[in-house]
Amino acid sequence: MTNADKLKNLLELEIIPDLEAAIDELFSAIDKNKNASREQKEDLEEMRQMRTECFAIVEELGRNELDEEEVDELLAELVDIKTKEE
C-alpha cells in the first residue's frame, strides 16, 4: 500500500468521520441550548473548513495531483494529530 493509499484511507475512514461526528455533536449542543455561543460558531466553522480541506485532498489524490513529498508530509502530520488525540 502506498502512502497515497494510506492517506486516502486515513482521511476517508477516520479523519472525515471524526469531523462529521464532532460537527453533529456541536449541532446537538447548539440545538439543545437553542443558541450558539461565539466560540461554538467559530468551532463549527473551523471543523467545516477542515472537512472541506479533507475532501479536497481526497479529490486531489484521486486525480494524482499531489506529489510524493506532499503526500508524505500530509500523512505524517495527520498521523501525528490523530496520535495526540488518542
Secondary structure, 3 states (H helix, E strand, C coil): CCHHHHHHHHHHHHHHHHHHHHHHHHHHHHHHHCCCCHHHHHHHHHHHHHHHHHHHHHHHHHCCCCCHHHHHHHHHHHHHHHHHHC
